[in-house]
């Protein structure tokens, strides 16, 4: 089975439309409320399969973000003291 990222997954705009939210934390909350399975990729985006309504009705894993992508940016010690 070959995966095509352009047809198998919702675009960022579609996820935003689906959840009505733009910020990652709010997107995650809405996807969890709606029971839609997703994963967070390395870019901090929610990845949702286009066929999510037909996936097994297993309870989705609840993901809670501990940090936002820019929260743990490295800073030199001279700027933090």
Gaussian input, Z-matrix of N, CA and C with variables (Angstrom, degrees):
# hf/3-21g

backbone

0 1
 N
 C     1     B1
 C     2     B2     1     A1
 N     3     B3     2     A2     1     D1
 C     4     B4     3     A3     2     D2
 C     5     B5     4     A4     3     D3
 N     6     B6     5     A5     4     D4
 C     7     B7     6     A6     5     D5
 C     8     B8     7     A7     6     D6
 N     9     B9     8     A8     7     D7
 C    10    B10     9     A9     8     D8
 C    11    B11    10    A10     9     D9
 N    12    B12    11    A11    10    D10
 C    13    B13    12    A12    11    D11
 C    14    B14    13    A13    12    D12
 N    15    B15    14    A14    13    D13
 C    16    B16    15    A15    14    D14
 C    17    B17    16    A16    15    D15
 N    18    B18    17    A17    16    D16
 C    19    B19    18    A18    17    D17
 C    20    B20    19    A19    18    D18
 N    21    B21    20    A20    19    D19
 C    22    B22    21    A21    20    D20
 C    23    B23    22    A22    21    D21
 N    24    B24    23    A23    22    D22
 C    25    B25    24    A24    23    D23
 C    26    B26    25    A25    24    D24
 N    27    B27    26    A26    25    D25
 C    28    B28    27    A27    26    D26
 C    29    B29    28    A28    27    D27
 N    30    B30    29    A29    28    D28
 C    31    B31    30    A30    29    D29
 C    32    B32    31    A31    30    D30
 N    33    B33    32    A32    31    D31
 C    34    B34    33    A33    32    D32
 C    35    B35    34    A34    33    D33
 N    36    B36    35    A35    34    D34
 C    37    B37    36    A36    35    D35
 C    38    B38    37    A37    36    D36
 N    39    B39    38    A38    37    D37
 C    40    B40    39    A39    38    D38
 C    41    B41    40    A40    39    D39
 N    42    B42    41    A41    40    D40
 C    43    B43    42    A42    41    D41
 C    44    B44    43    A43    42    D42
 N    45    B45    44    A44    43    D43
 C    46    B46    45    A45    44    D44
 C    47    B47    46    A46    45    D45
 N    48    B48    47    A47    46    D46
 C    49    B49    48    A48    47    D47
 C    50    B50    49    A49    48    D48
 N    51    B51    50    A50    49    D49
 C    52    B52    51    A51    50    D50
 C    53    B53    52    A52    51    D51
 N    54    B54    53    A53    52    D52
 C    55    B55    54    A54    53    D53
 C    56    B56    55    A55    54    D54
 N    57    B57    56    A56    55    D55
 C    58    B58    57    A57    56    D56
 C    59    B59    58    A58    57    D57
 N    60    B60    59    A59    58    D58
 C    61    B61    60    A60    59    D59
 C    62    B62    61    A61    60    D60
 N    63    B63    62    A62    61    D61
 C    64    B64    63    A63    62    D62
 C    65    B65    64    A64    63    D63
 N    66    B66    65    A65    64    D64
 C    67    B67    66    A66    65    D65
 C    68    B68    67    A67    66    D66
 N    69    B69    68    A68    67    D67
 C    70    B70    69    A69    68    D68
 C    71    B71    70    A70    69    D69
 N    72    B72    71    A71    70    D70
 C    73    B73    72    A72    71    D71
 C    74    B74    73    A73    72    D72
 N    75    B75    74    A74    73    D73
 C    76    B76    75    A75    74    D74
 C    77    B77    76    A76    75    D75
 N    78    B78    77    A77    76    D76
 C    79    B79    78    A78    77    D77
 C    80    B80    79    A79    78    D78
 N    81    B81    80    A80    79    D79
 C    82    B82    81    A81    80    D80
 C    83    B83    82    A82    81    D81
 N    84    B84    83    A83    82    D82
 C    85    B85    84    A84    83    D83
 C    86    B86    85    A85    84    D84
 N    87    B87    86    A86    85    D85
 C    88    B88    87    A87    86    D86
 C    89    B89    88    A88    87    D87
 N    90    B90    89    A89    88    D88
 C    91    B91    90    A90    89    D89
 C    92    B92    91    A91    90    D90
 N    93    B93    92    A92    91    D91
 C    94    B94    93    A93    92    D92
 C    95    B95    94    A94    93    D93
 N    96    B96    95    A95    94    D94
 C    97    B97    96    A96    95    D95
 C    98    B98    97    A97    96    D96
 N    99    B99    98    A98    97    D97
 C   100   B100    99    A99    98    D98
 C   101   B101   100   A100    99    D99
 N   102   B102   101   A101   100   D100
 C   103   B103   102   A102   101   D101
 C   104   B104   103   A103   102   D102
 N   105   B105   104   A104   103   D103
 C   106   B106   105   A105   104   D104
 C   107   B107   106   A106   105   D105
 N   108   B108   107   A107   106   D106
 C   109   B109   108   A108   107   D107
 C   110   B110   109   A109   108   D108
 N   111   B111   110   A110   109   D109
 C   112   B112   111   A111   110   D110
 C   113   B113   112   A112   111   D111
 N   114   B114   113   A113   112   D112
 C   115   B115   114   A114   113   D113
 C   116   B116   115   A115   114   D114
 N   117   B117   116   A116   115   D115
 C   118   B118   117   A117   116   D116
 C   119   B119   118   A118   117   D117
 N   120   B120   119   A119   118   D118
 C   121   B121   120   A120   119   D119
 C   122   B122   121   A121   120   D120
 N   123   B123   122   A122   121   D121
 C   124   B124   123   A123   122   D122
 C   125   B125   124   A124   123   D123
 N   126   B126   125   A125   124   D124
 C   127   B127   126   A126   125   D125
 C   128   B128   127   A127   126   D126
 N   129   B129   128   A128   127   D127
 C   130   B130   129   A129   128   D128
 C   131   B131   130   A130   129   D129
 N   132   B132   131   A131   130   D130
 C   133   B133   132   A132   131   D131
 C   134   B134   133   A133   132   D132
 N   135   B135   134   A134   133   D133
 C   136   B136   135   A135   134   D134
 C   137   B137   136   A136   135   D135
 N   138   B138   137   A137   136   D136
 C   139   B139   138   A138   137   D137
 C   140   B140   139   A139   138   D138
 N   141   B141   140   A140   139   D139
 C   142   B142   141   A141   140   D140
 C   143   B143   142   A142   141   D141
 N   144   B144   143   A143   142   D142
 C   145   B145   144   A144   143   D143
 C   146   B146   145   A145   144   D144
 N   147   B147   146   A146   145   D145
 C   148   B148   147   A147   146   D146
 C   149   B149   148   A148   147   D147
 N   150   B150   149   A149   148   D148
 C   151   B151   150   A150   149   D149
 C   152   B152   151   A151   150   D150
 N   153   B153   152   A152   151   D151
 C   154   B154   153   A153   152   D152
 C   155   B155   154   A154   153   D153
 N   156   B156   155   A155   154   D154
 C   157   B157   156   A156   155   D155
 C   158   B158   157   A157   156   D156
 N   159   B159   158   A158   157   D157
 C   160   B160   159   A159   158   D158
 C   161   B161   160   A160   159   D159
 N   162   B162   161   A161   160   D160
 C   163   B163   162   A162   161   D161
 C   164   B164   163   A163   162   D162
 N   165   B165   164   A164   163   D163
 C   166   B166   165   A165   164   D164
 C   167   B167   166   A166   165   D165
 N   168   B168   167   A167   166   D166
 C   169   B169   168   A168   167   D167
 C   170   B170   169   A169   168   D168
 N   171   B171   170   A170   169   D169
 C   172   B172   171   A171   170   D170
 C   173   B173   172   A172   171   D171
 N   174   B174   173   A173   172   D172
 C   175   B175   174   A174   173   D173
 C   176   B176   175   A175   174   D174
 N   177   B177   176   A176   175   D175
 C   178   B178   177   A177   176   D176
 C   179   B179   178   A178   177   D177
 N   180   B180   179   A179   178   D178
 C   181   B181   180   A180   179   D179
 C   182   B182   181   A181   180   D180
 N   183   B183   182   A182   181   D181
 C   184   B184   183   A183   182   D182
 C   185   B185   184   A184   183   D183
 N   186   B186   185   A185   184   D184
 C   187   B187   186   A186   185   D185
 C   188   B188   187   A187   186   D186
 N   189   B189   188   A188   187   D187
 C   190   B190   189   A189   188   D188
 C   191   B191   190   A190   189   D189
 N   192   B192   191   A191   190   D190
 C   193   B193   192   A192   191   D191
 C   194   B194   193   A193   192   D192
 N   195   B195   194   A194   193   D193
 C   196   B196   195   A195   194   D194
 C   197   B197   196   A196   195   D195
 N   198   B198   197   A197   196   D196
 C   199   B199   198   A198   197   D197
 C   200   B200   199   A199   198   D198
 N   201   B201   200   A200   199   D199
 C   202   B202   201   A201   200   D200
 C   203   B203   202   A202   201   D201
 N   204   B204   203   A203   202   D202
 C   205   B205   204   A204   203   D203
 C   206   B206   205   A205   204   D204
 N   207   B207   206   A206   205   D205
 C   208   B208   207   A207   206   D206
 C   209   B209   208   A208   207   D207
 N   210   B210   209   A209   208   D208
 C   211   B211   210   A210   209   D209
 C   212   B212   211   A211   210   D210
 N   213   B213   212   A212   211   D211
 C   214   B214   213   A213   212   D212
 C   215   B215   214   A214   213   D213
 N   216   B216   215   A215   214   D214
 C   217   B217   216   A216   215   D215
 C   218   B218   217   A217   216   D216
 N   219   B219   218   A218   217   D217
 C   220   B220   219   A219   218   D218
 C   221   B221   220   A220   219   D219
 N   222   B222   221   A221   220   D220
 C   223   B223   222   A222   221   D221
 C   224   B224   223   A223   222   D222
 N   225   B225   224   A224   223   D223
 C   226   B226   225   A225   224   D224
 C   227   B227   226   A226   225   D225
 N   228   B228   227   A227   226   D226
 C   229   B229   228   A228   227   D227
 C   230   B230   229   A229   228   D228
 N   231   B231   230   A230   229   D229
 C   232   B232   231   A231   230   D230
 C   233   B233   232   A232   231   D231
 N   234   B234   233   A233   232   D232
 C   235   B235   234   A234   233   D233
 C   236   B236   235   A235   234   D234
 N   237   B237   236   A236   235   D235
 C   238   B238   237   A237   236   D236
 C   239   B239   238   A238   237   D237
 N   240   B240   239   A239   238   D238
 C   241   B241   240   A240   239   D239
 C   242   B242   241   A241   240   D240

   B1=1.4505
   B2=1.5293
   B3=1.2893
   B4=1.4559
   B5=1.5259
   B6=1.3159
   B7=1.4606
   B8=1.5125
   B9=1.3210
   B10=1.4597
   B11=1.5199
   B12=1.3339
   B13=1.4648
   B14=1.5217
   B15=1.3245
   B16=1.4619
   B17=1.5271
   B18=1.3193
   B19=1.4622
   B20=1.5265
   B21=1.3193
   B22=1.4572
   B23=1.5269
   B24=1.3328
   B25=1.4610
   B26=1.5283
   B27=1.3260
   B28=1.4592
   B29=1.5234
   B30=1.3094
   B31=1.4633
   B32=1.5271
   B33=1.3329
   B34=1.4708
   B35=1.5289
   B36=1.3249
   B37=1.4589
   B38=1.5343
   B39=1.3346
   B40=1.4621
   B41=1.5272
   B42=1.3318
   B43=1.4710
   B44=1.5208
   B45=1.3330
   B46=1.4620
   B47=1.5267
   B48=1.3291
   B49=1.4706
   B50=1.5303
   B51=1.3112
   B52=1.4576
   B53=1.5299
   B54=1.3283
   B55=1.4651
   B56=1.5182
   B57=1.3320
   B58=1.4582
   B59=1.5199
   B60=1.3169
   B61=1.4631
   B62=1.5178
   B63=1.3552
   B64=1.4628
   B65=1.5215
   B66=1.3095
   B67=1.4716
   B68=1.5321
   B69=1.3430
   B70=1.4599
   B71=1.5232
   B72=1.3163
   B73=1.4643
   B74=1.5294
   B75=1.3279
   B76=1.4668
   B77=1.5286
   B78=1.3347
   B79=1.4640
   B80=1.5199
   B81=1.3364
   B82=1.4655
   B83=1.5189
   B84=1.3335
   B85=1.4683
   B86=1.5266
   B87=1.3376
   B88=1.4665
   B89=1.5245
   B90=1.3325
   B91=1.4623
   B92=1.5249
   B93=1.3359
   B94=1.4660
   B95=1.5239
   B96=1.3399
   B97=1.4756
   B98=1.5221
   B99=1.3327
   B100=1.4634
   B101=1.5312
   B102=1.3324
   B103=1.4582
   B104=1.5168
   B105=1.3131
   B106=1.4596
   B107=1.5294
   B108=1.3340
   B109=1.4641
   B110=1.5285
   B111=1.3252
   B112=1.4571
   B113=1.5135
   B114=1.3191
   B115=1.4592
   B116=1.5211
   B117=1.3163
   B118=1.4560
   B119=1.5229
   B120=1.3241
   B121=1.4612
   B122=1.5213
   B123=1.3221
   B124=1.4633
   B125=1.5225
   B126=1.3151
   B127=1.4624
   B128=1.5271
   B129=1.3309
   B130=1.4546
   B131=1.5174
   B132=1.3208
   B133=1.4608
   B134=1.5203
   B135=1.3272
   B136=1.4640
   B137=1.5296
   B138=1.3245
   B139=1.4598
   B140=1.5289
   B141=1.3416
   B142=1.4709
   B143=1.5214
   B144=1.3291
   B145=1.4638
   B146=1.5243
   B147=1.3014
   B148=1.4606
   B149=1.5362
   B150=1.3248
   B151=1.4626
   B152=1.5267
   B153=1.3562
   B154=1.4643
   B155=1.5314
   B156=1.3558
   B157=1.4698
   B158=1.5250
   B159=1.3325
   B160=1.4591
   B161=1.5143
   B162=1.3424
   B163=1.4586
   B164=1.5219
   B165=1.3276
   B166=1.4684
   B167=1.5156
   B168=1.2853
   B169=1.4558
   B170=1.5292
   B171=1.3211
   B172=1.4529
   B173=1.5163
   B174=1.3335
   B175=1.4548
   B176=1.5233
   B177=1.3488
   B178=1.4670
   B179=1.5133
   B180=1.3018
   B181=1.4576
   B182=1.5248
   B183=1.3147
   B184=1.4517
   B185=1.5250
   B186=1.3218
   B187=1.4550
   B188=1.5128
   B189=1.3111
   B190=1.4571
   B191=1.5151
   B192=1.3208
   B193=1.4594
   B194=1.5179
   B195=1.3094
   B196=1.4591
   B197=1.5185
   B198=1.3166
   B199=1.4652
   B200=1.5122
   B201=1.2943
   B202=1.4549
   B203=1.5199
   B204=1.3229
   B205=1.4643
   B206=1.5325
   B207=1.3170
   B208=1.4623
   B209=1.5234
   B210=1.3213
   B211=1.4562
   B212=1.5230
   B213=1.3126
   B214=1.4643
   B215=1.5141
   B216=1.3042
   B217=1.4562
   B218=1.5155
   B219=1.3104
   B220=1.4534
   B221=1.5172
   B222=1.3300
   B223=1.4610
   B224=1.5102
   B225=1.3069
   B226=1.4515
   B227=1.5181
   B228=1.3148
   B229=1.4691
   B230=1.5246
   B231=1.3028
   B232=1.4640
   B233=1.5317
   B234=1.3198
   B235=1.4603
   B236=1.5271
   B237=1.3110
   B238=1.4660
   B239=1.5127
   B240=1.3113
   B241=1.4758
   B242=1.4998
   A1=109.07
   A2=116.17
   A3=121.42
   A4=109.60
   A5=116.17
   A6=121.56
   A7=109.25
   A8=115.95
   A9=122.15
   A10=107.58
   A11=116.97
   A12=120.44
   A13=112.13
   A14=118.27
   A15=121.37
   A16=112.49
   A17=117.33
   A18=119.20
   A19=113.03
   A20=118.73
   A21=121.24
   A22=113.88
   A23=118.21
   A24=121.21
   A25=110.54
   A26=115.95
   A27=120.65
   A28=109.93
   A29=116.55
   A30=120.57
   A31=108.63
   A32=116.46
   A33=120.54
   A34=110.61
   A35=116.81
   A36=121.23
   A37=111.52
   A38=116.50
   A39=120.01
   A40=111.23
   A41=117.57
   A42=120.83
   A43=109.19
   A44=116.44
   A45=120.88
   A46=110.50
   A47=117.03
   A48=120.88
   A49=110.78
   A50=116.95
   A51=122.23
   A52=111.76
   A53=115.99
   A54=120.28
   A55=113.18
   A56=116.83
   A57=119.97
   A58=112.28
   A59=116.77
   A60=122.08
   A61=110.49
   A62=116.04
   A63=121.08
   A64=111.99
   A65=118.18
   A66=122.33
   A67=109.40
   A68=114.87
   A69=120.88
   A70=112.60
   A71=117.43
   A72=120.29
   A73=111.09
   A74=116.79
   A75=121.33
   A76=111.42
   A77=116.69
   A78=120.63
   A79=109.45
   A80=116.80
   A81=121.41
   A82=110.77
   A83=117.30
   A84=120.86
   A85=110.70
   A86=117.06
   A87=120.53
   A88=111.87
   A89=117.44
   A90=119.31
   A91=110.44
   A92=117.02
   A93=120.39
   A94=111.01
   A95=117.47
   A96=121.31
   A97=110.79
   A98=116.15
   A99=121.15
   A100=112.54
   A101=116.98
   A102=120.60
   A103=113.12
   A104=117.01
   A105=121.47
   A106=108.81
   A107=117.81
   A108=120.15
   A109=111.02
   A110=115.91
   A111=121.93
   A112=109.26
   A113=115.95
   A114=122.74
   A115=107.19
   A116=116.07
   A117=121.81
   A118=107.52
   A119=116.96
   A120=119.25
   A121=110.60
   A122=116.37
   A123=121.90
   A124=112.81
   A125=117.41
   A126=121.49
   A127=111.86
   A128=117.49
   A129=120.76
   A130=113.49
   A131=117.86
   A132=123.08
   A133=109.44
   A134=116.19
   A135=121.16
   A136=108.09
   A137=115.85
   A138=121.52
   A139=107.97
   A140=115.39
   A141=122.25
   A142=108.22
   A143=115.92
   A144=119.84
   A145=109.20
   A146=115.41
   A147=121.10
   A148=111.49
   A149=117.25
   A150=120.57
   A151=112.48
   A152=117.94
   A153=120.25
   A154=113.66
   A155=120.99
   A156=117.87
   A157=113.21
   A158=118.14
   A159=120.60
   A160=113.13
   A161=117.16
   A162=119.30
   A163=109.20
   A164=115.39
   A165=120.36
   A166=110.09
   A167=116.56
   A168=121.12
   A169=111.21
   A170=115.07
   A171=121.47
   A172=106.82
   A173=116.31
   A174=119.23
   A175=109.25
   A176=117.01
   A177=118.95
   A178=112.17
   A179=114.76
   A180=120.68
   A181=108.08
   A182=116.88
   A183=121.67
   A184=108.09
   A185=115.93
   A186=121.33
   A187=107.83
   A188=115.93
   A189=120.01
   A190=108.10
   A191=116.36
   A192=118.01
   A193=110.98
   A194=116.34
   A195=119.86
   A196=110.30
   A197=115.86
   A198=120.10
   A199=108.71
   A200=116.25
   A201=119.92
   A202=107.28
   A203=118.65
   A204=120.08
   A205=114.51
   A206=119.85
   A207=121.52
   A208=113.07
   A209=118.15
   A210=121.65
   A211=113.16
   A212=117.93
   A213=121.23
   A214=111.99
   A215=116.95
   A216=120.12
   A217=109.82
   A218=115.96
   A219=121.64
   A220=109.31
   A221=116.26
   A222=122.47
   A223=108.27
   A224=117.89
   A225=119.02
   A226=110.43
   A227=116.49
   A228=121.85
   A229=111.50
   A230=117.87
   A231=120.51
   A232=110.92
   A233=118.67
   A234=121.72
   A235=112.88
   A236=117.82
   A237=120.38
   A238=113.11
   A239=119.17
   A240=121.45
   A241=111.54
   D1=121.28
   D2=-179.19
   D3=-96.28
   D4=139.45
   D5=-179.72
   D6=-103.15
   D7=130.75
   D8=176.24
   D9=-113.85
   D10=111.19
   D11=-174.83
   D12=-62.70
   D13=-21.42
   D14=-178.02
   D15=-82.20
   D16=-23.77
   D17=-178.42
   D18=-115.95
   D19=-19.61
   D20=-175.86
   D21=-91.74
   D22=-16.80
   D23=-176.17
   D24=-126.98
   D25=149.18
   D26=176.88
   D27=-69.93
   D28=145.60
   D29=176.16
   D30=-75.45
   D31=167.13
   D32=177.12
   D33=-57.45
   D34=-39.92
   D35=179.70
   D36=-65.35
   D37=-38.19
   D38=179.15
   D39=-69.02
   D40=-38.68
   D41=177.08
   D42=-64.70
   D43=-41.12
   D44=177.94
   D45=-62.60
   D46=-42.91
   D47=178.56
   D48=-66.15
   D49=-41.08
   D50=-179.11
   D51=-62.42
   D52=-41.26
   D53=-176.26
   D54=-94.72
   D55=-23.05
   D56=-175.73
   D57=74.61
   D58=17.11
   D59=-176.79
   D60=-131.03
   D61=154.25
   D62=177.85
   D63=-111.27
   D64=-38.04
   D65=-177.34
   D66=-74.18
   D67=139.08
   D68=-175.79
   D69=-54.97
   D70=-44.98
   D71=-178.15
   D72=-59.27
   D73=-43.06
   D74=-179.79
   D75=-71.58
   D76=-36.67
   D77=176.50
   D78=-60.90
   D79=-45.54
   D80=179.29
   D81=-60.95
   D82=-45.23
   D83=179.18
   D84=-58.07
   D85=-46.52
   D86=-178.22
   D87=-66.49
   D88=-43.34
   D89=179.25
   D90=-61.90
   D91=-40.46
   D92=177.35
   D93=-64.61
   D94=-43.00
   D95=178.29
   D96=-59.82
   D97=-40.21
   D98=-176.90
   D99=-82.71
   D100=-6.68
   D101=179.61
   D102=70.72
   D103=29.23
   D104=-178.86
   D105=-95.37
   D106=120.65
   D107=-179.66
   D108=-69.97
   D109=142.65
   D110=-178.49
   D111=-158.91
   D112=167.59
   D113=171.54
   D114=-133.09
   D115=158.11
   D116=175.39
   D117=-101.54
   D118=126.79
   D119=-179.33
   D120=-87.51
   D121=-179.43
   D122=-176.73
   D123=-66.24
   D124=-18.47
   D125=178.35
   D126=-90.07
   D127=3.26
   D128=179.71
   D129=76.55
   D130=30.09
   D131=179.48
   D132=-111.62
   D133=144.04
   D134=175.89
   D135=-79.71
   D136=125.33
   D137=-179.95
   D138=-106.72
   D139=121.05
   D140=-177.40
   D141=-122.38
   D142=128.83
   D143=175.96
   D144=-69.69
   D145=141.01
   D146=-179.91
   D147=-63.02
   D148=-28.74
   D149=-178.30
   D150=-93.72
   D151=26.08
   D152=-176.39
   D153=-56.14
   D154=-32.34
   D155=179.64
   D156=-67.17
   D157=-24.16
   D158=-177.30
   D159=-97.46
   D160=-3.45
   D161=178.75
   D162=-68.16
   D163=161.09
   D164=179.16
   D165=-52.22
   D166=142.16
   D167=-178.11
   D168=-83.05
   D169=48.83
   D170=175.27
   D171=-83.79
   D172=140.79
   D173=-179.77
   D174=-59.14
   D175=125.41
   D176=-177.78
   D177=-68.22
   D178=153.54
   D179=177.22
   D180=-72.04
   D181=130.44
   D182=178.73
   D183=-83.24
   D184=121.24
   D185=-179.97
   D186=-109.97
   D187=126.23
   D188=176.05
   D189=-118.45
   D190=124.51
   D191=-179.05
   D192=-71.51
   D193=134.48
   D194=177.40
   D195=-91.39
   D196=-30.44
   D197=177.55
   D198=-143.51
   D199=158.22
   D200=171.96
   D201=-88.95
   D202=159.69
   D203=-175.12
   D204=-54.59
   D205=-32.99
   D206=-176.36
   D207=-93.27
   D208=-4.26
   D209=-173.86
   D210=-68.24
   D211=-36.94
   D212=-175.71
   D213=-104.94
   D214=40.41
   D215=178.70
   D216=-70.94
   D217=143.24
   D218=179.61
   D219=-70.84
   D220=138.81
   D221=174.01
   D222=-133.10
   D223=141.77
   D224=177.58
   D225=-66.64
   D226=148.54
   D227=-176.33
   D228=-57.97
   D229=-31.46
   D230=-178.64
   D231=-63.41
   D232=-27.42
   D233=180.00
   D234=-89.26
   D235=-19.46
   D236=-176.56
   D237=-92.00
   D238=-14.24
   D239=-178.50
   D240=-99.62

